[in-house]
Amino acid sequence: MTASDGPYYRADLALVHHLGYGRHAEVCAPGILALLEPIRARDGLVVELGCGSGLLTRFLVDAGHRVIATDASPAMVDLARAHVPGAETVELLTLPDDAIPTADAIVSVGHVVSYLADEPAIDRAFVAMADALRPDGVLAVDVCDLEWGAARRDARPLARIADDWAIITEFDVPAPNRFVRQLAIFNRNDDGTWRRDDERHENVLIDTAPISSLLAAHHVDATVGSAFGNELLPTGLRVVVGRRRERS
């Protein structure tokens, strides 16, 4: 590990996530694509935040969208570049400080903003998204509500095993607005031996109800709901869907 790897989704976990955790993107894609149909019709530009290895990006590109995919993890960016060569570009971007490219739509799944340091950082990220949208642009992202932690307070450790990788995850809710996953990641080397890496992921949980008012102050009319379309999402995961008003 080097400093440039960042705290989350280093190479081993990025690979395991790519191989074994595509279900969320698959479930969310139909609803998001329906929301983005007006954007595709006018050949607008979609910016994806926290693209990971490109699991949702692939659906966007295959549907005919022009996509700039971004992630804060260099390992994820490398995987996405290989997995979705049809994206216009895949680049490093760390919220809330890096500038978001001006876009006709901004999308994100996997509660990317919940990985930020605190609630003010999450608010800054939402404001940055609003300011990056062109008039009549679409916002569609997910975020963890306080309910996320309450529903998982007594969650038992979880293990998943495949032929060439395994992962053990322990859960903790040290405060009502914090959710922690401690992950032990195992990948098989070319010589058949195994290597291990460990990551600790901490998510900030928020009361999502005020997000609509925050975005309204920045010219985005948005609602906080439980799904992008007809999909069933995990308890405590909220979706924020909005549209940018004409600038005055």
N, C-alpha and C positions, 0 to 999 in steps of 0.2 A: 504494500500500500504506500502511496505517496500523497503528499498534500493535494496534488492536483486531482486525485481521485474523488475528493469530496467525501462527506460523511455517509451518504446514502447511495445504495445501488452501485457498489463497486463491481468489478468484472464478474465474479462468481455469482453473486445474487442477481445481477442483470441477466445473465444467461439462464438461470433457473426461472426467473420471472418470465422471460421470453418463451421458454419451452413449456412451462406448466401453468401459466396464469393469464391466458388470453380470454377467459370467459367473460370478464367484465366488459372489455371492449366489444366483444361479439354481441353481448346482450344490449349494450347501449347504442350500437351503431344504427339500427333501423330508426329509432326515435330521433337521433341527431341528424341523420341524412334527410329525414322528412322536414325538420326545422330548417335545414340548409338548402332546400330545393330552390327557393327564390335566389339564393346566392349563386348556385350552380347555373341557373337560367341566365344570369347576367354575367357569367364568367368572372365572378368575384374571387378575391383572394381569401383563403382560410388560413389563419394562424392557429396552430395547435400548441398548447402549453403542456409541458410534461408528457411528451409523446412516448417516453419509454423506448422500447425497441421497435415502435412503429405498428403496434397491433391495431389501433384505431386508424392510424395514418393510412394503412393499406386499404381499409374500407373507403376512406375519403377519396383517395387517388383512384381506386377502381370505379368509383361513382362519377368520375369526371371532374373532380375539384382540383383547382390549383392550390397547393398546400406548402406553407412554410412550417416545418415541424421543429419544435425546440424542446430541449431538456437541460436540466442542470447537471446531469451525470454524463461525464465523458464516455463511460462504458456503454450507456444506453444510446448515446448519439452514434457511436460506432456501429452498434447493432442496427439501429434504424436506417442508417445510410446503406447498409448491406441488404436489409430486408425490404426497403421501399425505395428503390432507385428512381421511381417515377415522381417522387416529391420534388418540388422546385429547389428546395434546399433543406438540409437538416443541420441545425446549429445549436451551439450552447447558449442558454439563456437562463439566468437565475433571477427569480422574483424575490423581492419586489423592486430591486434597484436597476436591473438591466432594462433598457428600452424595449418595449414590445413593438414589432413592426406594425405600421398602419395597415388595417385589414378591413375586409367586408364581413368577416365573421371570426370570432375567437371561440375555440372549443377546448375542453379539457375533461378527461375522465381519470379516475384514480385518486381523487381528492388531493390534487397537487398542492393547493394553497394551504391545506391542513398541515403540511410539512414545514411551514414557515415558523419563525421563532416565537411569535406571539400574536395576539389579536390585532394590535395596531399594524403589524406587517401584513396581515391578511387584508385589512381594510385598504392599505396602500396598494396591494396587488389588485383588488377589485377596482379601485379608482384608475389605476394604470390601464386595466382592460377597457374600461369605459372610455377613457381618453384616446385609446388607440383605434376605436371603432369609427369607421366612416358613417355618415348619415344613412339610416335604414340598415345598419349593420346588425348582425345577430350575435348574441352572447349565449353560450350553452356550456356550463361547467358544473362540476359537483364539488361538494364540501361536506365535512363532517360536522354534524350538530352535536350539542351536549348529549343528546339521546344515544349517540354512538357509544360513549363510555358507559352510560348507565346500563345499556343492554348487554355489555360485555364484562361487567365487573367481576363475575365469577367464571369467566371463560377458562376452560382447561387447556393445557398445552396441546398443540396440534403437530402431527408429523406427516410428511408426504415423502414417498420413496418411488423413484423411477429407476430405470436400468443404469443411468449414468449420473444421477444426481439424487440428493435427498435434502430435506430441510425440516428443521424442528423449530417451532415458534412458541414462545411463552408470552403471555399477555399480562399487563398490569394497568390499573387505573389509579395512579398515585394521587390524583386530584380530579374533581369533577370535570375540569377542562383540559385534562391531559390523558392521552392513551399511548401506551408504550408496548412495542413488540421487541422482544429479544430473539434474534434469529441466529441459529447455527446452520451454516450452509456447507454442504459436502458435494464436491464434483470429482468425477473420475478422471485421472490423468491418462495420457496416451499409453503409458506402460501398465495400466490397470490398477495402479495405486490410487489412493484417495487423498485429496487435500481438503482442508477446512478453513473457512473464514467466518467471522462473526460480525454482525451488525446490530446496532441498537437504533430503532426508529421511534421517534417521539412525535406524536401528532397533537396539534392544538385544536381543541374542540370549542365551538362557539355557539351562542344563541344566533341562529341564522335568520330569525325574523327581521332584524333591522337592515339586512342587506338591501332590501328593496328601496328603503329610504336613502341609504347611502348612494346607491346607483342613480336614483332619481335626481339627486343633487348634481349629478354629472351627466345628465341628459339621456339616461338609459332607463326605459320603463321595463321593470323586471318583476318576475314572480319567483317565489321559492316554493318548490313542490317536491314530490316524491319520485318523479320519473321524467325522463325526456320524452317518452312516448307511452307505450303500453307495457314496458318491461317492469319486472319486480326487482327492486334494488334492496341491498342489505338495510336492516333497521338502523336508523340514525344517519343514513346518507341522504343528503338533500341535493336537489338540482336547482341551479339558478339559470333561468331562461329569460332573456330580455332582448330589446330592440332599441337601437340608438335613434333618438329623435333628431330632426334637423337642427343644426347649430343655429343659434340666434345671432 
